[in-house]
Amino acid sequence: MTTEPEQVVVTVRDDQLAEIDELAKELRLAGMRVDQVLGEIGVITGSLPADRLTSAQRLPGVTAIERETSFQVPPPDEDVQ
């Protein structure tokens, strides 16, 4: 059973930047929906089911996989608590 996908940012090892497209392919096979491959900075963004995070982190070339954090700013006319 897979869990709901979470937005993630994958950081690629510096020595693997030339192979970033291959790593993106491997991440897709691991269940990730890849949104962007940013080869210049070594980052791949997309969504991945939470139960597949650990196996994706073990792929060669992956430095880290972090869940994206989002913030909601209240409208200007609302009181800030």
N, C-alpha and C positions, 0 to 999 in steps of 0.2 A: 504494500500500500504506500503510495507516495503522498507526501504532504503538499500543502499549498506552496507555490513558488514564492520565493523572497527575492527582492532586488539585491544584487550583490555586485561588488567590485573585486575583480581578480587582479592581483599584482603579479607580474611576470619577472622572473629572475633576469638580471642584466645580461648574463651570458646566454640567455635564451631568446633575446629580442628578435634575432633573425628568424626564429622559428615560431613567432607569435601566431601566425595564421594556422600552423599545424596544431598548436596548443588550443586555439579556438575550436578547431575541428574536433579535437579530443574532448573538449568541454561539452560540445554539442552531443557527442556520443554518450557522455556521462549524464545527459538530461538537462543541460543548460540551454536556455533560449538566449543566444548571443545577440545583443543590441548593437554594440560598438566594439571595434578592435582598434585601439589607439596605440599603434606601433611605436610612435615617437616617444611616448612616455611609459610604455610597457604596461598598459592597463586594458582589461577586457571587462565590459559591463554587460549586464543582462539579468536574467532571473533563473533561479535554481531551486528545486524543492529542498526544503530544509533537511530531509533525510538523506540527501545525496551530497551534502556539504563536505563531510569527512572524506568520502571517496574521491571527490574532485580535488580536495586539498592535497591528496597524495600523488596527483599527476606530476610527472617530471616537468620542471619549469615553473611550477606555481610557488610563489613565495608566500602569499596569503590570500585568503578569501574573506572579505568583510561584508557584513550586511550593511546596506545603505541606510542611513539615518535621515529621516525627513522631519522638518519642523513646520508647524502651522502658526503663522503670525496672525493675531487677531486683527480685525478691521480697525482702522484708525479711530472710529467713533465708539469703540468698546472700551469699558474700563479694564485696565490691566490689573490682575490680582497680585 
